[in-house]
C-alpha cells in the first residue's frame, strides 16, 4: 500500500481547513492545492465528485531530505488527498513516505522517510479524533 486514510464527515471546505490545521500542528504547510474536480470538468467536460490534492511540506524535513538526496525534490511535496465519497463522507488520504522514498537508492533516506511518516500518522490520528 502506498498510502493511509481516514474517513470524516462534514463539508469539504470544513474538512480541508481541519486537515490544514492538523498539518500545521506537525510543522507542515500547504504549498499547493489542486482542485481536480474543477480541472477535469473545465478541461474535459466530465463531472466527478469533489477531489482535492494538497501538497504538504515540512520545511525542516524537506531541507534535511534535500541535503541528503539532492534529487528528492522529484518526490516532494507530500500529497494529501481529499475525496468526497458516494455517501458524502470525505476520505482523507496521505502518501506513505516510506513507499515514496523506496525508489531512492540512499540508505540515509529510510530514517527520514520514517520520521515524515510518523508526522503524517499523527495528523491522520488527530483528524480521526475529531470524527
C-alpha positions as CSV (number, residue, x, y, z in Angstrom):
1,X,0.0,0.0,0.0
2,X,1.3,3.5,-0.8
3,X,-1.0,5.5,1.5
4,X,-3.1,5.6,4.6
5,X,-6.5,7.1,5.1
6,X,-9.2,8.4,7.5
7,X,-12.9,8.9,6.7
8,X,-14.5,12.1,8.0
9,X,-17.9,13.7,7.9
10,X,-18.6,17.4,7.2
11,X,-18.3,19.7,4.3
12,X,-15.3,19.6,2.0
13,X,-14.4,23.1,3.0
14,X,-14.6,22.3,6.7
15,X,-12.6,19.2,6.4
16,X,-10.0,20.9,4.2
17,X,-9.5,23.5,7.0
18,X,-9.2,20.7,9.6
19,X,-6.6,19.0,7.5
20,X,-4.6,22.1,7.0
21,X,-4.7,22.9,10.8
22,X,-3.7,19.3,11.7
23,X,-0.8,19.5,9.2
24,X,0.3,22.8,10.7
25,X,0.4,21.3,14.2
26,X,3.0,18.9,12.8
27,X,5.1,21.6,11.1
28,X,3.6,21.2,7.6
29,X,2.4,24.0,5.3
30,X,0.3,23.5,2.2
31,X,2.3,24.7,-0.8
32,X,-0.2,23.7,-3.5
33,X,-3.9,22.9,-3.7
34,X,-5.2,21.2,-6.8
35,X,-8.9,21.0,-7.4
36,X,-9.0,18.0,-9.7
37,X,-12.8,18.1,-9.8
38,X,-12.8,21.6,-11.4
39,X,-9.9,21.0,-13.7
40,X,-11.4,17.8,-15.1
41,X,-14.8,19.5,-15.6
42,X,-13.2,22.5,-17.3
43,X,-10.7,20.6,-19.5
44,X,-12.7,17.5,-20.3
45,X,-16.3,18.4,-19.6
46,X,-16.6,15.4,-17.3
47,X,-18.3,15.7,-13.9
48,X,-16.6,13.8,-11.0
49,X,-17.2,14.0,-7.2
50,X,-15.1,16.7,-5.5
51,X,-11.4,15.7,-5.3
52,X,-8.6,17.9,-4.0
53,X,-4.9,17.3,-3.7
54,X,-2.9,19.2,-1.1
55,X,0.9,19.4,-1.5
56,X,2.2,19.5,2.1
57,X,5.7,20.4,3.1
58,X,7.6,20.5,6.4
59,X,10.5,22.9,5.7
60,X,12.8,21.4,8.3
61,X,12.3,17.8,7.0
62,X,12.4,19.0,3.4
63,X,15.7,20.7,4.0
64,X,17.1,17.5,5.6
65,X,15.9,15.4,2.6
66,X,17.3,17.8,0.0
67,X,20.6,17.9,1.9
68,X,20.8,14.0,1.9
69,X,19.4,13.5,-1.6
70,X,19.5,16.5,-4.0
71,X,17.0,14.9,-6.4
72,X,14.4,14.2,-3.7
73,X,12.5,17.2,-5.0
74,X,11.2,15.0,-7.7
75,X,9.2,13.3,-5.0
76,X,8.1,16.3,-2.9
77,X,5.9,17.6,-1.6
78,X,3.9,15.0,0.4
79,X,0.5,14.7,-1.2
80,X,-2.7,14.6,0.9
81,X,-6.0,13.9,-0.9
82,X,-9.5,14.8,0.0
83,X,-12.1,12.8,-1.9
84,X,-15.9,13.0,-1.4
85,X,-17.4,9.5,-1.5
86,X,-20.9,8.4,-2.6
87,X,-22.2,8.6,0.9
88,X,-20.8,12.2,1.2
89,X,-18.2,11.1,3.7
90,X,-14.7,12.5,2.9
91,X,-11.7,10.3,2.6
92,X,-8.5,12.0,3.6
93,X,-5.5,10.1,2.2
94,X,-1.8,10.5,2.9
95,X,1.1,9.3,0.8
96,X,3.2,6.8,2.7
97,X,6.7,8.5,2.6
98,X,8.4,5.1,3.0
99,X,6.7,3.9,-0.2
100,X,7.5,7.2,-1.9
101,X,11.2,7.1,-0.8
102,X,11.6,3.4,-1.7
103,X,12.7,4.5,-5.2
104,X,15.6,6.4,-3.6
105,X,18.9,4.4,-3.5
106,X,20.2,6.1,-0.4
107,X,20.2,4.4,3.0
108,X,20.1,7.7,4.8
109,X,16.6,8.3,3.3
110,X,14.9,5.5,5.2
111,X,15.1,7.0,8.7
112,X,13.9,10.4,7.3
113,X,11.0,8.7,5.5
114,X,10.0,7.0,8.7
115,X,10.1,10.3,10.6
116,X,7.9,12.0,8.0
117,X,5.5,9.1,8.1
118,X,5.2,9.4,11.9
119,X,4.3,13.1,11.5
120,X,1.7,12.3,8.9
121,X,0.3,9.4,11.0
122,X,-0.1,11.9,13.9
123,X,-2.0,14.2,11.5
124,X,-4.3,11.3,10.5
125,X,-4.8,10.3,14.1
126,X,-5.6,13.8,15.2
127,X,-8.2,14.0,12.4
128,X,-9.7,10.7,13.4
129,X,-10.2,12.0,16.9
130,X,-12.4,14.8,15.5
131,X,-14.6,12.4,13.6
